[in-house]
């Protein structure tokens, strides 16, 4: 009998999360004309954020189920790469691309990948693909990130593909809501915008020294 205790516990936790998430999603605003899957629009749940807005806080978990919030990265430049599932080709390539690109930026840059994959699956992916320079986080527990950034796909439980850059002042400096879930984001544009953020930082430091 004992060998069934652990799976039962996980089953109960998963059921509780589903019920809680259903309650949350029932209250979210809907947007049905922003993103397509194939040739059909999907409905996104939550509040859309725009460039120039203060970045909403959120609470996600790491691969140990420890809570992580946006406030944990105060006074940092942050790139958030959002993917539907690490187990798909485009999402895998997107995550590995940013894991490689982080080496081209100062050490105080924070790069996050967020998906609704369970932390166990995320850890397996990172170990297998040697993704070790960015933080991969899960929104599967509370759906807080998806709700606060308007990225939760109705009736799928996945996050739509997107890129955000949040500056050191906590403002949204860049946003790409990828128009079709199956497409890659515009890596070059996101990286150029990220370089701009550090160019501004260097210019400010030079001015201060003078």
Buried (B, 14 or more C-beta within 10 A) or exposed (E): EEEEEEEEEEEEEEEEBEEEBEEBBEEBEEBEEBBBBEEEEBBBBBEBBEEEBEBBEBBBBBBEEEEBEBEEBEEBBBBBBBBBBBEBEBBBEBBBBBBEBBEEBEEEBBBBBBBBBBBEBBBBBBEEEEBEEBBBBBBBBBBBBBBBBBBBBBEBBBBBBBBBBBBBEBEBBBBBBBEBBEEEBEBEEBBEBBEBBBEBBEEEEEEEEE
